Amino acid sequence: MHFGRKSAQVDRQIDRLETQLEDLAAGSGVADVRRARARASSSGASAASAKEALPPHLPREDRVLEPDSICPKCDNAMDLLGEDVSEQLARVTAMFKVIRTIRRKRICSSCGHIGQRPMPGLPIERSIAHPSLLAEIIVSKYANHTPLYRQSEIAARDGVRLDRATMARWVGQSEELCRLLTEALRRYTMSAAKLHADDTLIPVLAPGDKKTKTGRLWVYVRDDRRSGSSEPAAVWFAYSPDRKGIHPQTHLAGFEGVLQADGYAGFNELTESGKVRLASCWDHYPE
């Protein structure tokens, strides 16, 4: 798995096995519910099951169920004896809301001066998109791999119309707004004397037919903390539609130092100038 050339195929096989395990676990859950129903119908109560400890950092919402304060048998007041506490993990669903910015005006009765606070800045001026909505769209698209057309369908279930083309334009505008930050991250990552590089397959939705094609995500890592460096680690990603050598050669055009990577031949041309030295990765053999 570590040294073979078919490691990507092994990863896909692992994904298939994990999916099968999920299906088996789901079938076990069905059996659990049926057994619990059978116990409840025969004994009138269900047995308690073992539960995992829930993370202590999560906020707690207490819902207290008070028994009657008067004894139903003798009509005397009942004293507190103790309590049993059980916890369930809840998920509060994200919801849409409209934020109205109301800018009141005031006028001076003496000189007629009109005062009004300026409109707070927005990432995209004259847009209905609040920063929180832009963040949700971008995280869903790139981190959670939810295409825009699916996000549009999810919003429609809440009665909100989010046009796919409009969201795509927001994504492009947000990308341009973040360009200074991503470019600063790229420069910082590439200024290291030692760099780790690799690429991985990534499914990309083909326009129009809702099918996927295979793209490449290139990753460049700067991290010398294990060598005693106090400089922050950094990671810069770049996408390409294929694995041609021109892509890493372009990404690393200004890099000088040691490049640790696998045996991909596309890195070899970088060494011709003498500014880049290749250091083979322990997990790969030259292809």
Steps between C-alpha positions, in 0.01 A plus 500: 500500500785742579745417223292359218415693187136401538450681832219715351313182406551372855349823633195454280464141618519620861223751426283220360564282806416788733172550312422130543575529873260794522229289334566216747482743792171638366362145483610446859314816597181364345539183706555706817173689451307180437644336814416809705141492372474134587625564856264794542198298387587208729616684815348843457841672525814517294842415641758774523783477249861606542575848367816678403605794714398820325765773453516720811561822300152494345236730650237326711128576494317363806143386464378420853208263542344565840283236667181601681574684825200335669493125560223345291445231768478701827482863386810600705782719368783306336867573574780507243675162500754544219509498125599288201679674213524375143659677205424492127700667227287751308570687178355849460432542130632811331224733389462796271410839638487852366719762667351845459736795535292803593681833477296764675533866402500803723465865400608807686206732551734798515725462193333216310802266522404137436698229679503132408744217574669355189407155378731233649737354246412172332728257316291546186345845478133534406451126546246308705776261614598542864859392589358199686319381186813539287701301756237224505493472120879487469553251785221278366646508149868447576518337845179294494503435123140615453451636146314825455200336337453283810535803726230665292274197553569502875409869523180439302379262772503801736310711248809701400593542135876502446578505132796280408647760265474767770677277752773426245551874453522544879763225515707677233466835674602345834796333334620834367452664841717227659767515230732728700484257792554187292785665310667596829460141616657373176798734529560404861477127424734523200759707689602200711832325444328160511164411354281191494288443189245246384184475295177309545200406290188708545159445337376807316142546387485530122281791384157409374473123543550473880776244447849522643840514339839462667705806590815549705555686823864593556613563857815678612592486868747712695563350843839495676366486856653155554836648403482758777356784293263744668358622168132415445414209274303572184320312225417629154269316260471530123254330265561369149275301264778244430842382621724661240842602624446860397275550802752433782770662288291817486409484870867461600650740246642730769587236758861437601598224741424137579180350361381182667255311282425167337667377183267685263701590188334841474722625782826407322512805272514723808849370581658605167574853620670370813275710725285203605624173650268199525478293816305177458216429739528190722150394394573496125735347249581680174244423233 
